[in-house]
Each structure stands twice: as C-alpha cells, then as structure tokens.
Amino acid sequence: MIKHAFLVFRTYLDLFIDYIFSLYWEAKRTPLPNLEKKHIILKDDAVTIAAKIRNRQLKSEDLVQMCIERIKIVNPILNAVTDERFEEALEEAREIDRMLDEGLSEEYLKKKPFLGVPFTAKESHAVKGLLHTLGIKARAHVRAHEDAECVRLMRAAGALPLAVTNVPEINKWCETRNMVFGQTNNPYHTGRTTGGSSGGEAALMAAMATPISLCSDIGGSTRMPAFYCGLFGINPTAGYTSLKGSALRSGKDDTMASIGFVSRHTCDLAALTKVILADKAAELDLDRPVDLKTIKYYYLDTAQDLRVSPIQPELREAMDKVISQLSEEASSARRYQHAGLDHMYALWRHAMTREADVFGRLLTNNQGEASAVLELLKKLTGQSDYTWAAVLKLLDDQVLPRVNADWADRLTAALREDLLKTLGTDGVLLSASAPQPAPYHAAPLLRPFNFAYWGIFNVLRFPAVQVPLGLNSEGIPLGIQVVAAPAQEALCLAVAEHLARTFGGYVPPCKIIDT
C-alpha cells in the first residue's frame, strides 16, 4: 500500500513538473523548416543512397552539398553541429565521382558499401582535424589528431565524415547540453530535449540533414535520443565494437558501452553495424533469416524501481497495441518481471564503477580531479565551468554512499541468468523505453533516474533496438525497445522491421515538399 501510494504521488508530481516547465518552454517551440524538393534524396535510407552513387544515378558531390545546405537550414534551430569539414568532404566527394566515372572494380566497391555517402558523428568520437571537446571547457579548443576506430572503419567503408555534433559533458547525462556549445533542441519540439548523449546526432538525423549518424551507448546514449527524436537506434552486444578513440578511451578496457547508430530506416541498422563490427561481423550474422512466427515474445511494461517515474498512459497504450498485434500473429506475449528490475538504477550505478574512466578526472581533461563539494559551491555562486548535470554526477560519484557491491553483483548475475534462460536464442523482450516521451529542457534534473529502462540492458550487456511508434497528440514521438540475448541482434532487427511496417516507423517532424 505504501509503494502504491508513493507511485500515485510520483504520477501527480510528474504532471506538476511538466505543467511548470510547459509554462516556459511551450512558448519556445519553433517549427522545423520543410524538406525542400531539391533535397528530397535526403529522406532516403543510406543503403539506397549508396547504391545510387555506385550506379551513377547520384553524384557524391551533389549529395554532400545537399547535406551541407540542409544542415545550414536546420542547425540554427537545433544547435546540433559543433564543428564541420564541409570543404574537405566536397573535395573527397569530387574525387570519388571521378573514380567512379573512370570505373571501379566490383571487388573494390564491395569493400566500400557506403562509398561517397557523408556521415556525421557525435563529437566524443575523434574525427581527425575536428574539435574533440567532449563538451568540457578544459578541452574547448582541442582538435583530434587521428580518427577514432569507429570513424576509421566508416572511412574504410567509403563514407565521408562531414561534421561532429553536440554531446553532454563526457557523454554522461540524459540531455545534450554543456558549457561550451549550449543545448541541442528536439526537432519535434524545440522546447524539449533530444536526450543524451547522442542528442546532436539524433537531432540531425530526425531533421533529415544527415544520411548516417554514428553514436555510442553506455546507459541509453544511442537509444534515448532515438526514442526522443522518433528514430530507430541500435546498441549492439557489448564487446563487439571498438571504443578506441571514443571519449578518450584506449579500446583495451572492458566496458558495457558499444558503438551504434540512429536512423530513420531499419534497413540501415544492419548494414552500418556490420561496418563497425569489422572482423566480428560474421559472429553476429545480422542478415540471417528470422521467422517471426517462431519468436517467443515477452514484455516489460513497467518496473518497480521507486527511483523511476511511473510509465505514462500514452506509452502504456502504445505498448498494448504492439503486444496485441504480435499476440495475434504469433504466440501470446508474456509479461516478464524479476527482482533485479526493482533496482535498475542502482545496478547501473554500480556497473559504472567498473568502467575504466573516472568522470571527475575527465572533467579536468585528466589534469587533476574535479571536487563535487567545491564545484557545488562554485555553481551556487555562478563560477563553475560545469553544468548542473555534471555537478550532480560528481556528487553521486564522490559524496553519496556506494551501492553494496556483493548485493549488486549477485542481483545482476541472477537477472542476467534468468533473462538468458527466458529468451534463449528465439525470444525477444519488448521493453518500455522510458516513463515519458521527450521531456522539456532541464526537467530531467528533477527526474535523473528515468533513463534506467535503457541502462539496465547495458549492465546485462544485451543488444537492443529502439523502435519508433508514431507520435502522441502533441506531436512528440512514442516508442519501445526490443531486447534479445547477447549476439541475437538479428532477432531485434527482424522485429523492429516488422513493427516499422505495422505501425509506420519514423514520422518526419516537418513537411516533405516533393511536388
């Protein structure tokens, strides 16, 4: 009864918070400019665009120029791009067009599946010559001297880096805001957040300004922006992608983070993920055929973690529609629950202590360590170089008591073992993504634990695909995530594709002028 009463209180508290923030942010809503007919190719998937370039139906230079023009149209509203290499990309595109005109072998083209297609990357991925600040003032003028491994692999696949995009400080917050570049706005409602930490990428992708968005995920950092911006997003099984050169990582340390992508199209997810998997692509076999009728469906429509807000009714209704549809087509979906899901945030917080990087040191660019108490005092007097989110993260790391390690390890192992047994090699879990659609800017400061529905699957090191499910009555994206056992991404992708066909997938935040 006490738990139920608390959840009812949280529900009304969330409504009150949203109402207060709406009084300011609703007046800040700015519509996104329509996609003009001359840029119509930008609505297509990257796989199709790449084929058109190979077949000489489209010039790489023209495509790059379209992306540049679209970025210049939407970025003043979104504030997503932090640095660019437009002229260099145009030169590289011209060279690719010249090579294609002269003729390239099938073997060469097979090794370059995205030849001539531009891509953008979150700024925490090092792109040689571009700013690599990680959103902190101590690195405000630092430029990358070499590419991150994921960027190198994209280049090797023929893709052209075009720009880098905004992130929260050290990728560690559920909004994309920092003291260097400010905040990134949601294309569907500029008074709402894009999520984090790949918020800049999701904003550009949803606005049809980039064909490929290179992201990463340690606590929903790919899937959260995908959800808030109405996109598909993939977070592969941990350990299969290299983090070298991403957020200053060496790539040698064990981590629950993975490189991933957000996209408007499900067909791009497998093709792009194979690029960053490199030699490990065969192990995941992303293209293997999947019979949807043989898949066992489970669902997680709500958890009992008291730190996390209750799921809003419109998201429950979206989940119910999916469950009902899949139950008609295959076996009835069954609810999944486990005691570990009552402590999603605590388990993620404990898992973060096993990561190699130290947040306080990275904030200073590894020149000492930021002090939580000192930064709090400086923030209260207007002297801190960090956002409130970073200060809260410091307090969580340095002041609050740690999670009991033995308890967390046992509970995590029990949850992982049970979910592995439940899903096997032919089951998927349809999970709530978050308690609510994209919140107003700064509102997550009052609800800092609501990312836990994503974070728990990082802890378990399970792959997941975020799936859009249309818009609510206010024009804000809805969605769910599809989770499978490790190395079973093919199941997630097959279900995501099916849901996209059934429920419509990505819905543009603006009109597409095609006449």
C-alpha positions as CSV (number, residue, x, y, z in Angstrom):
1,M,0.0,0.0,0.0
2,I,2.9,2.4,0.8
3,K,4.5,1.6,-2.6
4,H,1.3,2.1,-4.4
5,A,0.7,5.4,-2.6
6,F,4.2,6.6,-3.5
7,L,3.7,5.7,-7.2
8,V,0.4,7.7,-7.2
9,F,2.3,10.6,-5.6
10,R,5.0,10.4,-8.3
11,T,2.5,10.4,-11.0
12,Y,0.9,13.6,-9.9
13,L,4.4,15.1,-9.1
14,D,5.4,14.4,-12.7
15,L,2.3,16.0,-14.0
16,F,3.0,19.1,-11.9
17,I,6.7,19.3,-13.1
18,D,5.6,19.0,-16.7
19,Y,3.0,21.8,-16.2
20,I,5.5,24.1,-14.6
21,F,8.1,23.6,-17.3
22,S,5.5,23.9,-20.1
23,L,4.7,27.4,-19.0
24,Y,8.1,28.5,-20.2
25,W,9.0,26.0,-23.0
26,E,5.8,25.9,-24.9
27,A,6.3,29.5,-25.9
28,K,9.8,28.5,-27.3
29,R,8.5,25.9,-29.7
30,T,9.9,26.7,-33.2
31,P,8.8,24.7,-36.3
32,L,11.4,22.9,-38.3
33,P,11.7,24.1,-41.9
34,N,10.3,21.8,-44.5
35,L,12.5,19.5,-46.6
36,E,12.6,21.2,-50.0
37,K,12.2,19.2,-53.2
38,K,15.8,19.8,-54.2
39,H,16.9,18.0,-51.1
40,I,14.3,15.1,-51.4
41,I,17.0,12.5,-51.7
42,L,17.8,13.1,-48.0
43,K,14.7,11.3,-47.0
44,D,16.0,8.0,-48.4
45,D,18.0,5.4,-46.5
46,A,21.7,5.3,-46.7
47,V,21.8,1.9,-48.4
48,T,19.7,3.1,-51.2
49,I,21.7,6.4,-51.5
50,A,24.9,4.4,-51.7
51,A,23.5,2.3,-54.5
52,K,22.5,5.3,-56.4
53,I,26.0,6.7,-56.1
54,R,27.6,3.4,-57.3
55,N,25.1,3.2,-60.2
56,R,25.9,6.9,-61.2
57,Q,22.3,7.9,-60.6
58,L,23.6,10.4,-58.0
59,K,26.8,12.2,-57.6
60,S,28.5,12.1,-54.2
61,E,29.4,15.8,-54.6
62,D,25.7,16.7,-55.1
63,L,24.7,14.6,-52.1
64,V,27.3,16.2,-49.8
65,Q,26.2,19.7,-51.0
66,M,22.6,18.8,-50.2
67,C,23.6,17.7,-46.6
68,I,25.5,20.9,-46.1
69,E,22.6,23.1,-47.3
70,R,20.1,21.2,-45.1
71,I,22.4,21.4,-42.1
72,K,22.7,25.2,-42.6
73,I,18.9,25.4,-42.7
74,V,18.2,23.4,-39.5
75,N,21.2,23.9,-37.3
76,P,20.3,27.5,-36.2
77,I,17.2,26.0,-34.7
78,L,18.6,22.7,-33.4
79,N,22.2,23.7,-32.3
80,A,23.5,20.3,-33.1
81,V,26.7,20.8,-35.1
82,T,29.8,21.7,-33.2
83,D,32.4,21.6,-36.0
84,E,32.5,20.7,-39.7
85,R,34.7,19.8,-42.6
86,F,32.4,20.8,-45.4
87,E,35.0,21.8,-48.0
88,E,37.2,18.8,-47.3
89,A,34.2,16.5,-47.7
90,L,33.2,18.2,-51.0
91,E,36.8,17.6,-52.3
92,E,36.7,14.0,-51.3
93,A,33.3,13.6,-52.9
94,R,34.6,15.0,-56.2
95,E,37.4,12.6,-56.2
96,I,35.0,9.7,-55.6
97,D,32.9,10.8,-58.5
98,R,36.0,11.0,-60.7
99,M,37.0,7.5,-59.7
100,L,33.5,6.1,-60.4
101,D,33.5,7.8,-63.8
102,E,36.7,6.1,-64.7
103,G,35.4,2.8,-63.4
104,L,36.0,0.8,-60.2
105,S,36.1,-3.0,-59.8
106,E,33.3,-4.9,-58.2
107,E,35.8,-6.1,-55.6
108,Y,36.7,-2.5,-54.7
109,L,33.0,-1.5,-54.5
110,K,32.2,-4.5,-52.3
111,K,34.7,-3.3,-49.8
112,K,33.2,0.2,-49.8
113,P,29.5,-0.3,-49.2
114,F,28.9,3.4,-48.4
115,L,31.2,4.9,-51.0
116,G,30.6,8.6,-51.3
117,V,27.9,8.8,-48.6
118,P,28.5,11.5,-45.9
119,F,28.2,10.8,-42.2
120,T,28.1,12.8,-39.0
121,A,29.5,11.6,-35.6
122,K,28.9,12.6,-32.0
123,E,31.8,14.9,-31.0
124,S,33.1,12.4,-28.5
125,H,34.3,10.2,-31.4
126,A,37.6,11.6,-32.6
127,V,37.5,12.8,-36.2
128,K,40.9,14.0,-37.3
129,G,41.2,17.7,-37.6
130,L,37.8,18.5,-35.9
131,L,37.0,19.7,-32.4
132,H,37.1,16.9,-29.8
133,T,36.0,18.8,-26.7
134,L,33.6,16.2,-25.1
135,G,31.6,19.2,-24.0
136,I,34.1,20.5,-21.4
137,K,35.8,23.9,-21.2
138,A,39.2,22.3,-20.4
139,R,39.1,20.9,-24.0
140,A,37.3,23.8,-25.7
141,H,40.0,24.2,-28.3
142,V,41.3,20.6,-28.6
143,R,41.2,19.0,-32.0
144,A,41.6,15.3,-32.8
145,H,45.0,14.2,-34.2
146,E,43.6,10.9,-35.5
147,D,40.3,9.2,-36.1
148,A,38.5,7.0,-33.5
149,E,38.4,3.4,-34.6
150,C,34.7,3.6,-35.5
151,V,35.4,6.7,-37.7
152,R,38.3,4.9,-39.3
153,L,36.1,1.9,-40.2
154,M,33.4,4.2,-41.6
155,R,36.0,5.9,-43.8
156,A,37.3,2.5,-44.9
157,A,33.7,1.7,-46.0
158,G,33.8,4.7,-48.2
159,A,31.8,7.1,-46.1
160,L,32.8,10.7,-45.8
161,P,32.9,12.5,-42.4
162,L,31.0,15.7,-42.7
163,A,30.6,17.2,-39.2
164,V,30.6,16.4,-35.5
165,T,27.7,17.0,-33.1
166,N,27.0,18.1,-29.6
167,V,27.1,15.9,-26.5
168,P,26.7,16.4,-22.8
169,E,29.9,16.6,-20.7
170,I,31.8,13.3,-21.1
171,N,28.6,11.8,-22.5
172,K,27.2,11.4,-19.0
173,W,23.8,12.9,-18.9
174,C,20.3,12.4,-20.4
175,E,20.3,15.7,-22.1
176,T,22.6,17.2,-24.7
177,R,23.8,20.4,-23.1
178,N,27.3,21.7,-22.0
179,M,29.0,25.0,-21.1
180,V,30.9,25.1,-24.5
181,F,28.2,24.8,-27.1
182,G,24.9,25.1,-25.1
183,Q,21.9,22.8,-25.5
184,T,20.6,20.9,-28.6
185,N,16.9,21.2,-29.3
186,N,14.5,18.5,-30.3
187,P,13.3,18.7,-34.0
188,Y,9.7,17.8,-32.9
189,H,9.5,20.4,-30.2
190,T,12.5,22.8,-29.7
191,G,11.4,23.3,-26.1
192,R,12.1,19.6,-25.4
193,T,15.3,17.7,-25.0
194,T,16.9,15.3,-27.6
195,G,18.2,13.1,-24.8
196,G,21.8,12.2,-24.5
197,S,24.5,11.6,-25.1
198,S,24.0,11.2,-28.9
199,G,21.5,14.1,-28.9
200,G,23.2,16.1,-31.6
201,E,23.2,13.1,-33.9
202,A,19.5,12.3,-33.3
203,A,18.5,15.9,-34.0
204,L,20.3,16.0,-37.3
205,M,19.0,12.5,-38.4
206,A,15.4,13.3,-37.5
207,A,15.7,16.6,-39.3
208,M,16.8,14.7,-42.5
209,A,20.2,16.5,-42.5
210,T,22.5,13.5,-42.5
211,P,22.2,10.0,-44.0
212,I,24.3,8.3,-41.4
213,S,24.6,9.1,-37.6
214,L,27.5,7.5,-35.7
215,C,26.7,7.2,-32.0
216,S,27.6,5.2,-28.8
217,D,25.7,3.9,-25.8
218,I,26.7,3.2,-22.2
219,G,23.3,4.0,-20.5
220,G,20.9,4.5,-23.3
221,S,23.1,7.1,-25.1
222,T,22.0,5.9,-28.6
223,R,18.5,4.6,-27.8
224,M,17.4,7.5,-25.7
225,P,17.9,10.1,-28.4
226,A,16.4,7.7,-30.9
227,F,13.3,7.5,-28.7
228,Y,13.0,11.2,-28.1
229,C,13.6,12.0,-31.8
230,G,11.3,9.3,-33.3
231,L,14.1,7.2,-34.7
232,F,15.4,3.6,-34.8
233,G,18.6,3.1,-32.8
234,I,20.8,0.0,-32.3
235,N,23.0,-0.8,-29.4
236,P,24.9,-4.0,-30.3
237,T,26.1,-6.6,-27.8
238,A,28.8,-5.2,-25.6
239,G,32.4,-6.3,-26.5
240,Y,31.8,-6.5,-30.3
241,T,32.7,-2.9,-31.2
242,S,35.8,-0.9,-30.5
243,L,35.7,2.2,-28.3
244,K,39.3,3.2,-29.2
245,G,39.4,7.0,-29.7
246,S,35.8,7.5,-28.4
247,A,35.6,9.6,-25.3
248,L,39.3,9.3,-24.8
249,R,39.1,5.5,-24.4
250,S,42.0,3.3,-25.3
251,G,39.8,0.5,-26.7
252,K,41.6,-2.0,-24.5
253,D,39.5,-1.9,-21.4
254,D,36.4,-4.0,-20.7
255,T,33.2,-1.9,-21.0
256,M,29.5,-2.2,-21.2
257,A,29.5,0.6,-23.8
258,S,29.0,-0.1,-27.6
259,I,29.2,1.9,-30.8
260,G,25.8,2.2,-32.6
261,F,23.7,4.2,-34.9
262,V,20.4,6.1,-35.0
263,S,18.5,6.1,-38.3
264,R,15.1,6.8,-39.9
265,H,15.2,3.4,-41.6
266,T,15.6,-0.1,-40.2
267,C,17.4,-1.4,-43.3
268,D,20.4,0.9,-42.5
269,L,21.0,-0.6,-39.0
270,A,22.4,-4.0,-40.0
271,A,24.4,-2.6,-42.9
272,L,26.0,0.1,-40.8
273,T,26.6,-2.1,-37.8
274,K,28.4,-4.6,-39.9
275,V,30.9,-1.9,-40.8
276,I,31.8,-1.1,-37.2
277,L,31.8,-4.8,-36.2
278,A,34.6,-5.3,-38.8
279,D,36.1,-8.8,-38.4
280,K,33.5,-9.7,-35.8
281,A,30.5,-9.2,-38.2
282,A,30.3,-12.9,-39.0
283,E,29.9,-13.8,-35.3
284,L,26.6,-11.8,-35.1
285,D,25.3,-12.8,-38.5
286,L,23.0,-9.8,-38.7
287,D,21.5,-10.8,-42.1
288,R,20.4,-14.3,-41.1
289,P,16.7,-15.0,-41.9
290,V,14.3,-14.9,-39.0
291,D,10.9,-16.5,-38.9
292,L,8.7,-14.1,-36.9
293,K,6.2,-16.8,-36.2
294,T,8.7,-18.8,-34.2
295,I,9.8,-15.9,-32.0
296,K,8.8,-16.0,-28.3
297,Y,7.6,-12.6,-27.1
298,Y,7.9,-11.2,-23.6
299,Y,7.2,-7.7,-22.4
300,L,8.2,-5.3,-19.7
301,D,5.6,-2.6,-19.5
302,T,6.6,-1.3,-16.1
303,A,9.2,-1.9,-13.4
304,Q,9.0,-1.3,-9.7
305,D,12.2,0.8,-9.3
306,L,10.9,3.6,-7.0
307,R,13.6,6.0,-8.2
308,V,12.0,5.9,-11.7
309,S,8.8,7.6,-12.6
310,P,5.7,5.6,-13.5
311,I,5.1,4.9,-17.2
312,Q,2.7,7.5,-18.7
313,P,-0.6,6.2,-20.1
314,E,0.1,7.0,-23.7
315,L,3.2,4.8,-23.6
316,R,1.3,2.0,-22.0
317,E,-1.3,2.2,-24.7
318,A,1.4,2.1,-27.4
319,M,2.9,-1.0,-25.7
320,D,-0.5,-2.6,-25.5
321,K,-1.1,-2.1,-29.2
322,V,2.2,-3.8,-30.0
323,I,1.6,-6.7,-27.7
324,S,-1.9,-7.2,-29.0
325,Q,-0.7,-7.2,-32.6
326,L,2.2,-9.6,-32.0
327,S,0.0,-11.9,-29.9
328,E,-2.4,-12.2,-32.9
329,E,0.4,-13.1,-35.2
330,A,2.3,-15.5,-33.1
331,S,2.2,-16.9,-29.5
332,S,0.8,-14.7,-26.8
333,A,3.3,-12.3,-25.3
334,R,4.0,-12.9,-21.6
335,R,4.9,-10.3,-19.0
336,Y,8.5,-10.5,-17.7
337,Q,9.4,-9.5,-14.2
338,H,12.4,-10.0,-11.9
339,A,13.6,-8.6,-8.6
340,G,16.6,-7.0,-10.4
341,L,14.2,-4.7,-12.3
342,D,13.2,-3.1,-9.0
343,H,16.7,-1.8,-8.8
344,M,17.6,-0.8,-12.3
345,Y,19.4,2.4,-11.5
346,A,21.3,1.0,-8.6
347,L,22.6,-1.8,-10.7
348,W,23.7,0.6,-13.5
349,R,25.3,2.9,-11.0
350,H,27.3,0.0,-9.6
351,A,28.3,-1.2,-13.1
352,M,29.7,2.3,-13.8
353,T,32.2,1.8,-11.0
354,R,33.7,-1.0,-13.1
355,E,34.4,1.3,-16.1
356,A,38.0,2.4,-16.7
357,D,37.3,6.2,-16.9
358,V,36.8,8.5,-13.9
359,F,34.2,11.2,-14.5
360,G,35.9,13.8,-12.2
361,R,39.2,13.4,-13.9
362,L,37.9,13.6,-17.4
363,L,36.1,16.9,-16.5
364,T,39.5,18.4,-15.9
365,N,41.0,16.8,-19.1
366,N,42.9,14.4,-16.7
367,Q,44.6,17.4,-15.1
368,G,43.6,16.5,-11.6
369,E,40.1,15.7,-10.4
370,A,37.0,18.0,-10.0
371,S,35.7,18.1,-6.5
372,A,32.0,17.7,-6.0
373,V,31.7,19.9,-3.0
374,L,33.9,22.7,-4.5
375,E,32.0,22.6,-7.8
376,L,28.7,22.8,-6.0
377,L,29.8,25.9,-4.1
378,K,31.2,27.4,-7.4
379,K,27.9,26.6,-9.2
380,L,25.8,28.3,-6.5
381,T,28.0,31.4,-6.9
382,G,28.0,31.3,-10.7
383,Q,31.7,30.4,-11.0
384,S,31.6,26.7,-12.2
385,D,32.7,25.6,-15.6
386,Y,30.3,22.7,-15.5
387,T,26.5,22.2,-15.9
388,W,24.2,21.3,-13.0
389,A,24.1,17.8,-14.5
390,A,27.8,17.4,-14.2
391,V,27.8,18.7,-10.6
392,L,25.1,16.2,-9.7
393,K,27.1,13.4,-11.3
394,L,30.1,14.4,-9.2
395,L,28.0,14.4,-6.1
396,D,26.7,11.0,-7.0
397,D,30.2,9.7,-7.5
398,Q,32.0,11.3,-4.6
399,V,29.5,12.1,-1.9
400,L,26.7,9.6,-1.9
401,P,27.3,6.1,-0.5
402,R,28.2,3.4,-3.0
403,V,26.0,0.6,-3.8
404,N,26.8,-2.6,-1.9
405,A,29.0,-4.4,-4.4
406,D,28.3,-8.0,-3.3
407,W,24.5,-7.4,-3.4
408,A,24.6,-5.7,-6.8
409,D,26.9,-8.4,-8.4
410,R,24.6,-11.2,-7.1
411,L,21.4,-9.5,-8.3
412,T,22.9,-8.6,-11.7
413,A,24.1,-12.1,-12.2
414,A,20.7,-13.5,-11.2
415,L,18.8,-11.2,-13.5
416,R,21.2,-11.9,-16.4
417,E,20.9,-15.7,-15.9
418,D,17.1,-15.6,-15.7
419,L,16.7,-13.4,-18.8
420,L,19.2,-15.6,-20.8
421,K,17.2,-18.6,-19.8
422,T,13.9,-16.9,-20.7
423,L,14.9,-15.5,-24.0
424,G,17.2,-18.2,-25.3
425,T,18.0,-17.9,-29.0
426,D,14.5,-17.4,-30.1
427,G,13.0,-14.9,-27.7
428,V,12.8,-11.1,-27.5
429,L,11.7,-8.7,-24.7
430,L,9.6,-5.8,-25.6
431,S,10.6,-3.2,-23.0
432,A,9.3,0.3,-22.1
433,S,11.9,2.8,-23.1
434,A,11.3,5.5,-20.5
435,P,8.4,6.7,-18.3
436,Q,7.5,9.5,-20.7
437,P,8.3,10.9,-24.2
438,A,10.9,13.7,-24.7
439,P,10.7,15.9,-21.6
440,Y,11.1,19.7,-21.5
441,H,14.6,21.0,-21.3
442,A,16.1,20.8,-17.8
443,A,13.2,18.7,-16.4
444,P,15.4,15.6,-16.2
445,L,17.3,17.4,-13.4
446,L,14.2,16.7,-11.3
447,R,13.9,13.1,-12.6
448,P,17.5,12.0,-13.1
449,F,16.9,8.2,-12.9
450,N,14.4,7.8,-15.7
451,F,17.0,6.5,-18.2
452,A,17.2,3.3,-16.2
453,Y,15.0,1.3,-18.6
454,W,17.8,1.7,-21.1
455,G,20.7,1.5,-18.7
456,I,19.8,-1.9,-17.2
457,F,20.4,-3.6,-20.6
458,N,23.8,-2.1,-20.8
459,V,24.5,-3.6,-17.4
460,L,23.4,-7.0,-18.7
461,R,25.3,-6.5,-22.0
462,F,22.3,-7.4,-24.1
463,P,21.7,-5.9,-27.5
464,A,18.7,-3.7,-28.1
465,V,17.0,-1.8,-30.9
466,Q,14.9,1.3,-30.2
467,V,11.7,1.4,-32.4
468,P,9.5,4.5,-33.0
469,L,5.7,4.0,-32.7
470,G,4.4,7.2,-34.2
471,L,3.5,10.5,-32.4
472,N,1.3,11.4,-29.5
473,S,-1.4,14.0,-29.6
474,E,1.2,16.7,-29.0
475,G,3.3,15.6,-31.9
476,I,6.0,14.0,-29.7
477,P,7.5,10.6,-30.6
478,L,6.5,7.4,-28.9
479,G,8.4,4.1,-28.9
480,I,9.6,0.9,-27.3
481,Q,12.9,-1.1,-27.3
482,V,13.3,-4.6,-28.5
483,V,15.9,-6.6,-26.5
484,A,17.4,-10.0,-27.2
485,A,20.1,-12.3,-25.7
486,P,23.7,-11.5,-26.5
487,A,24.7,-11.9,-30.2
488,Q,21.0,-12.2,-31.2
489,E,20.7,-8.8,-32.8
490,A,19.1,-10.4,-35.9
491,L,16.0,-11.1,-33.8
492,C,15.8,-7.4,-32.6
493,L,16.3,-6.2,-36.2
494,A,13.6,-8.5,-37.6
495,V,11.0,-7.5,-35.0
496,A,11.9,-3.8,-35.5
497,E,11.4,-4.1,-39.2
498,H,8.1,-5.8,-38.7
499,L,6.9,-3.1,-36.2
500,A,8.0,-0.4,-38.7
501,R,5.8,-1.9,-41.4
502,T,2.9,-2.4,-39.0
503,F,3.0,0.9,-37.1
504,G,4.6,3.3,-39.6
505,G,8.1,3.8,-38.1
506,Y,9.7,7.2,-38.4
507,V,7.3,10.2,-38.9
508,P,9.0,13.4,-40.1
509,P,9.0,16.5,-37.8
510,C,8.3,18.7,-40.9
511,K,6.6,18.5,-44.3
512,I,8.4,16.9,-47.2
513,I,7.9,19.0,-50.4
514,D,8.0,16.5,-53.2
515,T,6.0,18.3,-55.9
